[in-house]
Amino acid sequence: MMTLLIDGVGWLGAAALILAYALVSSKRLSGHALPFQLLNLVGGVCLIINTLYYKAYPSSFLNLVWAIIALATIIRSGSSRQIKE
């Protein structure tokens, strides 16, 4: 049961990152938009959970950095109002 839950979290994370990339690539969303950064953060965190469970540490590291970049951008934008919807 736990494996099924972890797999679902991993697929959710992958879908969030693909959606973010597709929306920016199709110019439906700006790379500076809060929804883009939130999709990256959620996707990264979900994939961290999945990859840690499966002990895929290089992927865990990559997704940790991905999530940190998204979170730092969200925090920085909160004080400077750089992110626009």
C-alpha angles and dihedrals in degrees: 000000000000091000091054091051093048091048090051091051090050093051090048090053093048091049092050093052093045091048091050092050093046093049093051094043091051090047092239089122133029121238085234094055120116093229089057092052092045091051089051092048095048092043093049094048093048091051091047089057092048097045095045090052090053092041093239092150100173089056090045090054093048092050092045090056090045091053093045091053091050093046093047090051092050092048094045092048092051090066098037101032092227096140113082128187 
